[in-house]
Amino acid sequence: MTTFIMLTRVSPEAIRSPHAVEILERQAMSAVRAECPQVEWLHSWAVLGPYDYVDVFRAPDVETATKVATLVRIAGHATTEVWAATEWPKFKEMVRELPEVSGLITTAA
């Protein structure tokens, strides 16, 4: 399974009361669970900045992650961005296995 990061911005028109946030969440997550049962939700945060929420989930492929983003857009009245992510230990392992490329300037850290 691949890890994905999803950034979500909810439409201001969709949130007319504090309770609307929870209603939109239930609608979006019900749709995701029904259409993408293999998705594993890892984390969700409300954030300050250009996005309202950051979610981390695992999905078997890009197509499934695209479905998740689309369902959140529709049910949550939102815009989304989805990024594939590699956990830091796995990334370091992958980089260690890359071949040396001649002509590169290296610096010791």
Secondary structure, DSSP 8 states (H G I E B T S, - for coil): -EEEEEEEEE-GGG-SSHHHHHHHHHHHHHHHHHH-TT-EEEEEEE-SSS-SEEEEEEESSHHHHHHHHHHHHHHHTEEEEEEEE--HHHHHHHHHTS---TT------
